[in-house]
Amino acid sequence: MWIFLPDAMLSIVDKGGDGTTLLVRARRQEDISRVFPEAQVQGGGGTDYLYRARIDREQVALRLAEAVRGIDYGNFKGAVAEDDRHDAYLRVWSAMHAFQEGERRRI
C-alpha cells in the first residue's frame, strides 16, 4: 500500500514477518520517523526503498487512522510544504490523471 501524506510517503507491506508486524518503507528516513517516531529505522540493504522499519500492525493502523482524522485541508497538493516533495507528488498526480483520461476515453 502506498500512503501519501503531506509530509511523508510510505510503502507498507506484509513481507517476511510473523503477521503481527508490517514492513514500512520510505525513500527518506524522516518519512518513517515523522509518522512512527518510536520506529527503529534501518537504512541501506540494497532494495529499492532506502529506509525501512518493522512496525506492529495495529500501531500502523492507529497512526493511519489518526492521519485521516487530522485532515484539515481542502486540497492535498496545497498542504504539501516541501517544494521537492510537492513536485514529486504532482508527477504522481499527473500520471494518475493520464491513467484516468484513458478510462474517460472508454466511456
Helices and strands as residue ranges (DSSP letters): E 2-5, E 8-13, E 21-26, H 29-35, E 42-43, E 51-56, H 57-69, G 77-79, H 83-106
